[in-house]
Amino acid sequence: MQIELPWLDELHRPTRAPRRPTVLTANEVASVFEHMCGVHALMAKLMYGTGMRLMECMTLRIKDVDFERREITIRHGKGAKIG
């Protein structure tokens, strides 16, 4: 079209606002846990207390928990992802 559009030079790409995570207070977390029971409560408390991810918690086996050393072994965690 061979038309000059000088106003295009002043346009800039929009920037996204930084993503801020939602963080619950200790009282809010306790309130959520009060409404949970059974396996779901155990999983939620484990994930909250240890920082493990959902699939890490789902694949947890009894032999991965060492009560003497107070240690949980995470196998195939996200940090060791290949590919």
N, C-alpha and C positions, 0 to 999 in steps of 0.2 A: 504494500500500500504506500510505502515511501512517505509516511506522514510522521512529522516530529511531534512527540508528546512530552514537552518539558516537565509537566506536572508529575509524570511517573518517576522522575529522579528523586523526588522528595518522599516517596512512599517507602515504608519500612515493614518488614515482616512482623506480625504480632508475636509477642512473647507470652508464654503460658505462666500463670501464677504458680509459684512453688507449691508442691503437694505437701500439706501438713498432716501428719498422722493424728488420729483421734486417740487420746490417751485417757483412760478412766482413772478416777481416784481410787485409793484403797477401799474406801467405803462403798463406792459403786461396784467394785469387783466383788466385795463381800456380799453385797445385795444380789448380784447375779448368781453367785455360787449358792446362796440360800434357796434359790428357786430351782436348783438342779438336783438330781438324785441319780443314784446308780452309776452305771458305766459312763454315762455322759459327764457326770460331775467329776468322776475320777480323771477322765481324759482332759477335761477343761482345766482342772487343777494342775495336772502334770504339765500340760503345755504352758500354762501361765507361770508356774514355778520354775520350769527348766528352760523355757524359751524354744522348746522343740516345735517343729512344724507338724501339721496334721498327719501327713503320711508317715512321718517318723514315729509318731505316737501310735498310728494304726498298725504298723509293722513291728512294734515292740514285743519282745518275747520275754518270758520269765527269766531265762538265762542271761538276758541283757541287763538285768537289775542285780547289782551287788550290794546287799544291805550292809555287809560288814564294812566295806569301803565307802558306803554312801555314794555310789556311783552308778550312772546309767550309761550303757554303751549304745551309741547310735550307729547303726550300720547303713551304709549307702545314703548318707545325709546329702543335702543339697550342695554343701561345700565340696564334696568329692565327685560331683556330677561330671560325667565324661560324655562328650558329644554335643 
